[in-house]
Amino acid sequence: MIGMIMPLVKAAKDQARWWALAHYSAGALLSAFALGTTAMILADLSTNVLSRRSWAALVGIGGAMFIACDLELFGLRPFSLRRQTCRLWWNTVGPERAWFFWGLDLGMGWTTIRVTSLLWMALLFMLLVPPIVGPMLGIAYAVGLTSGLGGAIALAGAYARDTRKPCSLTLRFQRPFRLLASVLLAVTAAVAVVSAA
């Protein structure tokens, strides 16, 4: 997403950048909270289907599968729709609404391309935690999205003459981020299995 809309981030004046971030944050919070709440309801309904031990085993198996996807073992890739958020919104609905819609789209978590399986593992892990964790997970996800865009906006200001620098920095850290995500997935899966054993 950053690479796709970075020229628009750079084109905005400094104050407009932070106002855009506020619109984006509102959209991301709204949809991520809805995602977390939906996951909470589904997790709460599903806990009556299997025992906690069985769910823990499924979370462990899911974690192993997600690690294989993130490391691209056996030709696997993270589960994802292969689409980017819509750049045309900028021209069709105006900048403020476009930022809000981008936040809504990305806050859902599953509507655009995923480079790691962390979101899927977090949703699966919800089968083992108290229901209130769902909305909190959504809020944490939105804060992470907003922080990432806020960092890109700050970088865009720092590298005002080089439009490629923030994008290249983002791409440079993609592989290490995938490895870190795999470690987090492994730890989460292990904790899930051990906690229910």
MOWO-V230151 format. One line per field, one symbol per residue. ss: DSSP state (@ for helix, = for strand, . for the rest). phi: phi as a letter, one per 20 degrees, with the letter a starting at -180 (. if undefined). burial: # if it has 16 or more other C-alpha atoms within 10 Angstrom, else .. A space follows every 10 residues. Layout:
ss = ???
phi = ???
burial = ???
This chain:
ss = .@@@@@@@@@ @..@@@@@@@ @@@@@@@@@@ @@@@@@@@@@ @@@@@@.... .@@@@@@@@@ @@@@@@@@@@ ..@@@..... ........@@ @@..@@@@@@ @@@@@@@... .......@@@ @@@@@@@@.. ..@@@@@@@@ @@@@@@@@@@ @@@@@@@@.. ....@@@@@@ @@.@@@@@@@ @@@@@@@@@@ @@@@@@.
phi = .gffdggfff fffgffffff ffffffffff ffffffffff fffffefefc fgffffffff ffffffffff elflmfcgfa febefeffgg eedngfffff fffgffffnd ecfdecdgff fffffffddg gffgffffff ffffffffff ffffffffdg edfegfffff ffeffgffff ffffffffff fffffef
burial = .#...#..## ......##.# ########## #######.## .###...... .##.###### .######### #.....#### ....#...## ....###### #########. ########## ########.. #..####### ###.##..## .######... ..#..##... .......#.. ##.###.### ###....
